[in-house]
Amino acid sequence: MSAIKYLNPKAEVARAAQALAVNISAAKGLQDVLRTNLGPKGTMKMLVSGAGEIKLTKDGNVLLHEMQIQHPTASLIARVATAQDDVTGDGTTSNVLIIGELLKQADLYISEGLHPRIVAEGFDIAKKKCLEVLDNVKVSLGGEPVRDMLMSVARTSLRTKVERRVADLLTDAVVDSVLAISKPGQPVDLHMVEIMSMQHKTDTDSQLVRGLVLDHGGRHPDMPKRVEDAFILTCNVSLEYEKTEVNSSFFYKSAAERDKFVAAERDFIDARVRKLVAFKHEVCSGENANKGFVLINQKGIDPLSLDALAKAGILALRRAKRRNMERLSLAVGGMALNSFEELTPECLGHAGSIYEFVLGEDKFTFVEDCVNPASVTILIKGPNKHTITQVKDAVRDGLRAVTNAIEDKSLIPGAGAFEIVAHRALIEHKDSVKGKAKLGVQAFADALLVIPKTLASNAGLDPQDVVVKLLEEHVNSGGQCVGIDLTSGEPMLSSDAGIWDNVCVKRQLINSCVVIASNLLLVDEIMRAGMSSLKG
């Protein structure tokens, strides 16, 4: 009888072999759910919410976030896998598959009497060797990343999330957007890439806008709908009546006095508008006479001010989002003002084309043709909500993959090539390991093969046949990184096919999988004896 039963007779306990069986079955269950999603030939999952909303996805991170997982062990594995996505932006499905496979392989030895602690020690030895292999196999990108290599890593990532046609189209947009915002010697800030969605046309009409797309338009019918070669003033200045921040009241004896108060208050706003109009006439004169003028304000602009600005030929947008104000000054140049006291031509940005696009009841303002924009927009189009969501998730992963490649300054061959190299290295390394721990190394080596096997089975190929061919080709080619050609099922050089993975994703994968698998193996008792179970 378990010791906890003496303390709490109502406690639920799973001991030793039973506890291990519970953990392994949970890992296998989660592995079976995500197995079919891996790789470019993976299948989709349809998630239906309580309200009947549909989500089609093959992104492991989205699935694990959206699925209701009740089993505590499965929930733990899901949290580790989603943490992998938070850190590196990819590798969620692989994480779940490898943890499940490590436990499955360990179970073969534990069922024959091997202690889980020895298996865990073997895993640790294998992890260190695996990380060595990773550093030997990775390909350096040199000082400045080559655009072709970045295109390859983005294409590899996107093709596993959306269909090939859409992935190839998005690849250019993703790489160009990251290259536009990246600065030498500084970390890449992906918040400077705005992802804007528009339920319009098809997913292949998605595009990169070298500038900004704002989700609102001009608020006056007489304002120009399109402005070419324009100065842009971004500001955070109120051009409307505002309530005072403290409670205040006005006392007057007659209607004339009241009108005087109203006129004085109105004149305060009008003075700002007059200053703005005068500034416009000043900068748009002489050789700049044909240039337009656009005002983008974070605060409000009242109807009388809008009317005055429209008469002066100024396109004014009010209540711009705060996050767009920072992006605007990076995209068009100039600087955002908090008052009109220091209005100078140096504060102005410039864009080649600004126009309004109306879609149903929604208005969008495109700010395009900017010179060297440090902030860009990826405009995602699609016929329905779930297509847009799917493309949006894929674009986020693609952006992270390109950013990782720039920050790592290296890549690793994909298509299961690294797993084959690591398997071979671990089998050779196993002979130098003393004692029973070599069985743990063997289990780890066999578990790594789950990636090429799953890629093959998802493409409708024979997993065993493919893995045997890969291992033979790896030996015959003198240790080259050989991956699977999912169309023919034959071995190929991943580097020649342009299939690359991120180094940081693999490193995180190896570390987190070993830690979680070892912890789950060393659980010898599962107790549900919390305070809630005492109530009865």
N, C-alpha and C positions, 0 to 999 in steps of 0.2 A: 504494500500500500504506500502511495506517495506521501511524503512528509507533510505536504501542504494540506492533505486531507485531515490531519490531526488538528490543524489550525482553522481550517474552513471546510466543513463537511460538504458544502454546496459547490465547491470549486470544481471546474471541469479541467481534466488533466490528460495530456497525451505524452507518453514517455518513450524515451530511447528510439527504438526502430519505428514506433508509431509516429513520433514527432517528426522524424526524418521523412517518413512516407508522406506526411501531410505537406511538408515544405516542398518536396520534390514534385508531388502531384500538382501543387499550385503553380510551380515554375513551368511544368510541362503544359498545363492548361493555358497559361498566358502565351507560352511559346507557340502553341497550336493556333491560337487566335491570330497572332501577328505573322506567322510563318509565310503565309501566302502573299503578304504585301511587299516582300523584299525584292528590290531590284526593278529594272525598267519593265520587266515582263510580269511584275506582280499584279495581283487582282485588287479590285476596289472593295471597300466596306461601305455599306449604307447605314448611317446612324439616324434614327428617328427619335426626336425629342418627345417629351410628354405632350407638347402642344401640336405635334404632328409635323414639325419642321424637319426637312430632309437635309442631310449632309453627306455628300459622297467624297470619300478620301482614301488614300493609301498611305498617308503620312502617319507614322507610328505615334508621334508626339500628340497630334490632334486626337487620335483614337484613344490613347491612354488618358488624356484630359477629359474627354467627353464620355467615356464608358463608365458605368457604375460598377466598381469593383468592390465586392464585399469581403472577399477572403483576405485576412490580414497579411499573409505572406505575399500574395499576388499584388496587394496594394503597395507593399514595401518595394517590390521589384519595379512596379510602375513608377513609383516616386523617384527611384534611382535613374530610371531610363529618361524621365522627363527632366531631371536635373542635368543629365548628359546634354539634352537639347538646349537647356538654358545656358550652359557653359560654352558649348561648341556649335550649336545650331544644327546638328545632324547626328546620326548614329543611334537613334532611339530603338528602331526595330532590331538592329544588330545586337544591341545591348541585351534586350530581352531574350533573343535567340541564344546568345553565348552563355548567359547565366543559366538558362534552362538546360542547355547541353552539358555544361560543366557539372551540374547536379546529376544529370542522367548518367554521364560517364562515371562519376564518383560512386554512384549507387551500385554499379556493376561490381566494383572492388569491395565496397562496404558490405554488400550482401554476402560476400565470401569471407567476411571476418576481419577485413582491414579496418583499423581505427580511423575515424574521420579526421583526427588531429594530424595523422601522417599524410593523408590526402591533401589537407590544407597546407602542410609544409611543402609538399610537392608542387602545389599550385604556386606558392610563393617563389620557389626556385625557377619555375617555368616563366613566371611573370618577368623576373629580372632578365632572363635570357631573351624573352620576347621583345622587351624594350631595347635591348642591345641590337637585335635583328632590325628593329624599326629604324634605329639611327644609321645602320649600315645600308639599308635598302633605299632610304629616302633620297630624292633627287633635288639638288639645290637649284633655286631659280636665279641665283646670282644677285647683284645689287638691285637692279630695277626689274620687277617681274615682267616677263614677256607676255604680251597680250594674248598670243595664241594659247599659251599654257593656262592662262586665266579663263579663256573661253572654254577650254577642255574641261576644267574642274567645274565650271558653272553648268556646262552641258550635262556632265555626268550626274550632278546633283539634281538638276531640273527634270531629267528624263526618268528619274525614279519616282517623281511626284505627279507629273502630268504627261499627256501623250506626246509622242516624239515631235509632231508638227508644231505644237504650241511651245514645247521646250526649246526647240531650235530658234524660234522667233524671239523668245524671251531672253535667250542667252546674251545676245548683243546688248539689249537694254540693261541687263543686270551688270555686265562687265563695264559698259560705258559709264553707268551711274556711279559705280564704286571708284573708277579711275578719275571721274570728275571731282569727287569730294575728297579723295585721298591727297594728303600733303606729305612730302618726304619728312621722315623723322617724327611724325605725329601719329597717334592712334586714329583709326578710321571711325568717324562718328556716323553710324548708319541712320541716326535720327534726321540727318540732313538730306536723306532720300525720302521724299513724301510718296506714300503709296495711296493713290486716289482711285476710287472705283466708280464706274459709270455703267448702269444697266442699259446697254446700247450695243447694237451690232453683235459680233461674235468674239470669242476669246482670241482669235488670231489678229484682231484689230487693236490689241493692246500695244502701247507704244511708249517710248521714252520722250519726255518733254524736257528740253534743255532750258529749264526755267521753272515756273511754278503754275499750278492749276488751283485756283481758289474756288470754293464751292458757293459763291454768291456773285452777283453782278451789280451794275450801276443801279441807283435807286431813283432815277429821274428819267422820264420818257424822252426828254430833249438832249440827253447826254449822248455823245458819240458811242456807237456800238463797236467800232474798230478804230484803233489809233496806231499809226505806223511811226516808227522812229521817234519814240517818246521819252521824255524825262519822267522819272518816277520819284515822287516824294512819299516816303513812309513816315508816319507820325502817330503819336499817341496823345492827341490834343482834342479836347471836347469842343464840338461846334454845334452845341445845342444847349437849351436851358438845363441847368442842373440844380437839384435840391442842395441846400447847404449841408455841410457835414454835421453842424451843430443845430439844435432847435433855435429858430429865429423867427421873428414876426415883424411885419411892417405896420405902422399906424399912419393913417392919413385922414384929413378932414373933409376933402372934397374929391370929386371924380377927376378933376384936373391934376391933383397931386398924385392920384393913383396912376394916371396915364404917364405922368412924369417918371415914376418908379419903373413902370413897364418899359418905357422908351430907353431909360438908362441901362436897364438889364439887357435889353435887346441890342443896344449899341455896343455892349461889351463883346457879344458874339460877332456882330457885324464888323467890328474893327478887325477881328482876326480874319474874317472872310475877305475883307478889302485888302488886307496885307498880303494874303495868299494870291488874290487876283493880280495885284500890282507886281508881285514876285514872278508870276507866270508871264506877264507881259514883258518883264525885264529880261528873263532868260530866253524867251521865245522871240527874240528880235534879232535884226541884222542877219547874219549868216544862218542862225537857227530859227528863222521865221517860219519855216515849214514844219518844225518839230511839234509833236503833240505834248500834252501835259496830263499826267495821271496822279491822282491823290489816293493813297490807300491808308485809311485811318483805323486805328484799333478801337477808338471810341465812336460815339454817335455823331451824326450830322442831321440837323433838323430840316424840314421841308423848305423853309425860307433860305437857309444856307445852300441847300442843294440847288435851288432855283438860281441863285446868284452865280454858283459855280458852273451850272449848265450854260448860262448866258455867256460866260467867259470861255466856253469851249473846253472845260476841264472835266475829264471822266473821274468821278469820285466814288470810291467804294468805302462803305462804313462797316464797323464792327468786324474787322478782320480778326481771325483767331490769333491768339498770342504766339503760338508756335510758328505761325506763318510769318510773323514780323521778323523773327530772327533769320528765317530762311530767305525772306525777301531781300534783306540787305546783303546776304551772301550770294544770292542769285544775280541780282541786278547791279550791285555795288551801292555806293552812297551810305548814309547812316540814318537810323531812325531817330526822330526828334521828339522831345517831350514838351517843347514850347516853340513858338514862332519868333522868339527873341533873336535867335542866331540863324536866320534863314540866309544861307549862302549857296551859290551854285555847286560847291563841293559836297553839299549834303545830298545832292540828287543822284539817283541811280539812272540806268539807261537800259531800255529793251527795244528790240527791233520791231516787235509786233505785240499788241495787246488787243484781244478781242473777246467778245461775249458769245457764249454758246448756250442756247436754250434747249433743254431736253424735258419735254412735258412741262411740269410746273417748276422744275429746278433750273437754276441759272449757274453757269460756270464761267469764270474769267481765266483765259489763258494768257500767261506772260511768257512770251517765247523770244527766240533769237537773242539770247543774252550772250555777251562776250565773256568767255571763261567762267561759267557759273560754278560756284562752290556749293550749290544746292540744286538738286534736280528733282523731277517728279516722274514716277512710273505710273502711267495711266492704264488701269486694267479695265478692259471692257468685257462684257459677257451678256448672253441673252437672259440669264436668270441668276438668282442669288447664290445657289450652291456652286455654279461654275465659277463665279467671281471669287467666292471664298476659297475654292480649291486652288485657283491660280494665285491668289494672294498668299496663301500658305507656302506655295512652291517658290514664289519670288523671294519671300523672307529667307527661306533656306538657301536659295541661290546667292543672295546677297551675303549671307554669313559665310558660305563656302569660299567666295572670292576674297572676302575680308580675311578669313583664316589663312588663305594661301599667301596673301600679301604680308601678313604679320609673321607667319612661320618661315617665310622665304624658302619654303621647300614643299614638295608634294610626294605622294607615294602611289605606286601603280595600283589601279583598282581591278574590278572584275574578279575578285577572289585571289589575286596574285600574291598579295602579302600573306594571306592565310596559308597558302601552299608553301611559301618560302619559310614561314615561321614553323609550320608543322615539320618540315624536313630538318630544320636546325634543331628543334627540340628533340626529335628522335635520335639525332646524332649526339646531342648533349646528354641524353638520358644515361648513356653508358658511363659517363664520368660522375654521375650522382651516386652516392653511397647509400646502401640500405633500401628500405621499402619506399622511401620518398620518391624513387624513380617511377613508381606506379602512378603517383600523383602527376608527375611530368607527362607520362604517357596519356593519362586521362585528359590533361589540358591540351596536348597536341591533337588528340582525336576530336576534342570539342571544337577546336578552331575550324575543322573541316565542315562544320554545320553551315558556314556562309556559302562556300562554293556549291555544296550539295543543294541548299535551298534555292540558290540562283538557278541551278540547273533544273530542278524539279518544277519551279515556277515557269520555266520556259518550255516545259513539256518534254524535257530530256531525261535520260536515265542517270540519276545522281551518282551511283557507284561507278558506272562506266566513265562518266566525265571526270570524276576525281582521280581514278586510276590513270587516265590519259594525261591529266595535268601533272601528276607526280612523276610519270615516266618522262614527259616532255621537259620538266624542270631539271631532271637528272641528265638527260641526253643533251640539253642545250648548255650544260656547264653552269647551272645555277641561275639562269636568267629568270626574271619575274614574268611568269606565264599565267595569263588569265583565261577565262572562258569566253569564246565567241558564242553568244546566246542564240544566234541565228542558225549556225551550223552544228554547234556542240563541240567543235574542235578547239584545241588550245591555240592561243594567239599571244603576241607580245602586247601587253596592255598599253605600254608607252607608245607603240606604233599606232594603235587604234585611238589614242587620245583619251583613254579612260584613266582618270586620276582621282585619288581621294585625299582628304586633308590629313596631315600628320597629327595635328592636335586631337582630331576625332578618334583616331586609332589609339593614341596614347591614353586618352581619357577612358576609352572603351576597355583597354587591357587592365588599367588600374581599378576601375569601379567594378568590373565583372568579378575579378578575383576577390576583392574585399567582400562583396555581398555573398558570392557563392561560398566562400570560406565561413563567413558568419552563419549562414543558414545550415551548413553541414555540422557546425559545432553546437547547434541547438539540440539538447537532449531531453528537454521537457518544455511543453507548451502549456501554460496555465491560464485559464480564464478565472481569475480570482479577484477581480477588481471590486470596488465598493458596491457597484451597481448590482453584482450578482448576489450580494448578501441580502438584498431586499426581497422579501418573499413572504 
